[in-house]
Amino acid sequence: MTGANINFDHDESLKSPFSRVYLCPKMEQIISCAMGLKYPIDVNVLKKAFSDSVMINHPRFCSLMVRNRFGEHWRKTHVNIDDHFIIIHPNTRATATESGHVEDDVEAAVNAYLADMAVSTPLSNDKPLWEVHVLMGLNCIVLRVHHALGDGASLMSMLVACFGKKKDDSVAEKRENGGVKKGHEERKWKEGGVWGVVKSVWLTVVYAIKFLGRLLWVKDETSVISGGDGVELWPRKLETVKFQLQDFKFIKEAIPNATINDVLLGVISSGLSKYLNLNSPKALLHGLQLTALLVVNLRKNSGLQDLSEFMRPNTWYGSSSWGNKTGLILQPVHCCQDLHPLDHVRRMKAIMDQKKQSYEAHIPYIALKVFAS
């Protein structure tokens, strides 16, 4: 799919405050997207697909990050597709075939590769900040993109535009009729009347104070899963687990107005409680609270959008939806003994309902935009 029908404003290629943070050496963030393929990979065909895609014409993906006496900014450059492809020849496929566990062993090998890249594997500033790693023996490609180029929602829209399914007219009609999933910030002012507004403001103030306290002095209690000194330099290990979506739906239906995300948070809370109960039973005698950091999409339409919609100017935040339009939520995870798994879901749902009624997710975004500009 080409970008012939999508217009980009190259004036938008200037770096945002969030991009500036992600480019700091101590805060550098790189997104790794692993995609498994059914058939063996033809590298030349893959390069041609990327070369002909809208991705190459996007201002973020064809610009260098330049640092000079005027600061940091993007500068458009020519993209040599060969510079962005790294071919890897692991021998895990043959080993996995002999063991009889091809799928599990291949997945473990991909996870190990991703974990290795997570430590001290920066992207070169001599080219646009993205790479494609081709794992030949594993029928897998890993797209590595610097977080300064955009967030997960932006990159998903890019991938769908480049290699996704054909546009469905029914989906387009739903978008035109307002069928796109709305962000919760638009709904909560309409629910609860005046009391709803008062509650929203109150919760926002409370969570803002808690966020400030977390930045200054508040810390989680030390536990067996706490990292030690220099934890950021320790070797990484990545594990994946599969859940049946239908199982999540059954649990969701057992709790009124619950969401799939509520169920997932409940599963995490229950799993951590069981792990801590096995490895540190005394820690759960009076309960233990851990804190998770959740990333929230702040766009007006929180569902997956067409790339043209992301690049359309005059949207709520800034001149387009492309970029890092995300906020942060501090999510307490209560670990305790002998709590029914459904009660974990109920507890997480109650917390998330209050979070959604507040503007906590917007606080870090606005603060960073004000102080980092």
CORSULZI-V311083 format. One record per backbone hydrogen bond with DSSP energy under -1.0 kcal/mol. NH is the residue of the N-H (numbers start at 1). CO is the residue of the C=O. If there is no record, write none. Layout:
BEGIN
nh = {NH:NH}
co = {CO:CO}
END
This chain:
BEGIN
nh = {6:12:13:20:21:22:23:24:27:31:33:35:37:46:47:48:49:50:51:52:58:64:66:68:71:73:75:77:83:84:86:88:95:96:97:98:99:100:105:106:107:108:109:110:111:112:113:114:115:116:117:119:130:131:132:133:134:135:136:136:138:139:140:141:142:143:144:145:146:147:149:151:155:156:157:158:159:160:161:162:163:164:172:173:174:175:176:177:178:179:183:186:188:190:196:197:198:199:200:201:202:203:204:205:206:207:208:209:210:211:212:213:214:215:216:217:218:226:231:233:234:248:249:250:251:252:253:255:258:263:264:265:266:267:268:269:270:271:272:273:274:275:276:277:278:279:280:283:284:285:288:290:292:294:296:298:302:303:310:311:321:322:327:329:331:333:335:344:345:346:347:348:349:350:351:352:353:354:355:356:357:366:367:368:369:370:371:372}
co = {3:9:10:16:17:18:19:21:24:145:143:141:139:42:43:44:45:46:47:48:55:75:73:71:68:66:64:62:80:81:132:134:91:92:93:94:95:96:101:102:103:104:105:106:107:108:109:110:111:112:113:116:128:144:84:142:86:140:88:134:135:136:135:35:133:33:131:31:129:29:146:323:151:152:153:154:155:156:157:158:159:160:168:169:170:171:172:173:175:174:300:183:184:187:192:193:194:195:196:197:198:199:200:201:202:203:204:205:206:207:208:209:210:211:212:213:213:223:228:230:231:244:245:246:247:248:249:252:255:259:260:261:262:263:264:265:266:267:268:269:270:271:272:273:274:275:276:280:281:282:335:333:331:329:327:325:181:181:306:307:310:310:296:294:292:290:288:340:341:342:343:344:345:346:347:348:349:350:351:352:353:362:363:364:365:366:367:368}
END
